[in-house]
């Protein structure tokens, strides 16, 4: 199973769900990270602490440690 | 928590962070609350009155931005607590304006679906319509209204200022609605979920008299997060007091419901949001092709970010910006400072001409004009600082700085979201401490608060500027930099660097509770609205003048009395040499003189004389008071025939015991370093006490900062003296 952390900037992926007991999943799903929605990996912050994503026409950054818990599959266009 | 508007009609503005609620609030009320381009700039409730032709008073409540009704951080909890009151029938608004960013409809409408559960009329304000290039992506407004069960849908742009009359009309109509339309959201399609939640929702229904629908919604919300349970617990339960017994029953039933949901193969943390989004996405019906097309579009902001958040250029650009800003503060302010200085001298001298000699003239010239005037000179520098800080915030750049530095900040025990509070600390610690509410981890938040006063605030600016202007030679170094400007930047660097070191140390001692996460929107860059930037500069300047006019004037007047009395008549026939003239200057026998001389032995190792000692005491209230204190003391000491310039008096001051000048470059450095670290601001202690809810943290703050100040000054002065001897 892939996580966002396995992709590189420019890739588009489809959200499948979350792994683990990650507390943040409540917030992410409230922000629209629901299964079936697509995201684009925009870029990594310096020192790879954060990743910037585009979803539902907005840009958001989350920590890599949290990104690892978002299950996705590659979306080819 | 204060009751909002008892017995008066009011409407509430709710929406996601950075969707323009406060801009709409300002339009509706004619007030000027701070707006910005940073998610989470409003951390508190704001209230005003609706401007309208109608005689009825309608109040407006602006709430902090939130993505959901169950809170993740303290600024969001403000909304959640308010919501608790409304659910339980207390203080319900006549209507809710759900402000949404039209460029980002689905995510914004999520919160709207939650608002619709209350049975209060909801007006949808489709803000930022100016930014929607392709209007065909928007759903039919009449469709939205029907399917959601909204009271009205108003497309508008708070930025361009249109749609506001329509919004006001919608408000007037909505507040008369008696039976608001029910939300059309279909929970009935998830019967199996409600079956599992039944014990919990039935208990809520009979205990609190909820409608069946509200009971189901609350049950869903309770299983999402622990924080939803905590909302039933005082002090977060709004106006309510729920018995501990009730809360523990809720807790038990919740635990059982969570188990049941998990057993059914569902995710209790994401259930509410998944149900709502399924309904919402289905209603908005965006095709996958369209969705991917939007995703692939590279925005202008993204192109700018290729450089601005670049792994190497990003940090370099940020540091260069800071250096440029502090250098500008120092160099741009020279001329306006001279003008103000000349103006104050002119006023003082004309009063000397007009009024006849006496105590009143002395009080006005030495106390008020001498003291307050000395502070006013630094107004231009503070305005320049606030100008730049507002530009950074309004452009959308500050959230990028959080993005660049989160990793680094985490390493020193802080948080990416600590950057904005710390940077606002350059202007003033108080708004900075309040801005920490957007940091969701308590440990990171507390650490940020504790080191924030080490950021050199604008009250230190006059001290640095005075000392550097008078005692640091205006030499060029490396043929490029001005030594004065460099010293100035160094003081800012010293404070900032120490803040990071102390944060690292503190984070080892503060016991952690709860987790920390980082989710931050990166809003599109925007050319700052000059009207709003200048408004910020203006209100900051007004605050500074107000302080100068009130606190500093009061302290100056009191100090003038202390420095002028008791009057001792000097028998001049007994004076044989210059040294004695100095000693018998009446100021030495005054109350202020006695106080200063008493503490002189403690501060002598730092290179400070008794006048600075008096300044250290008075400036415990606010740092900049040290300037007015010194100015008043020198004016009283002077012959009273003209208003003396503070920096000239300091340069000419001779220590009667040693016959050497009181001030040297070393003393100036020692004094500046002292003020970099010293905890001297009553208002900061008060806000820290309020935000941490205990006296423990402000006391620790005062202790560590004062110790740091004394030790650092001691090292600078004694070390410098030693080097000087060789």
Interface residues (C-beta under 8 A of the other chain):
Chain A: X12 X17 X18 X23 X24 X25 X26 X27 X28 X29 X30 X31 X32 X34 X35 X37 X38 X39 X40 X42 X43 X44 X45 X46 X47 X48 X49 X50 X52 X54 X55 X56 X57 X58 X59 X60 X61 X62 X63 X66 X75 X77
Chain B: X67 X68 X70 X72 X103 X104 X106 X107 X110 X224 X225 X267 X269 X270 X273 X274 X277 X278 X281 X288 X291 X292 X294 X295 X296 X299 X301 X302 X305 X309 X310 X311 X312 X314 X315 X403 X404 X406 X407 X408 X410 X416 X515 X517 X518 X519 X520 X521 X522 X523
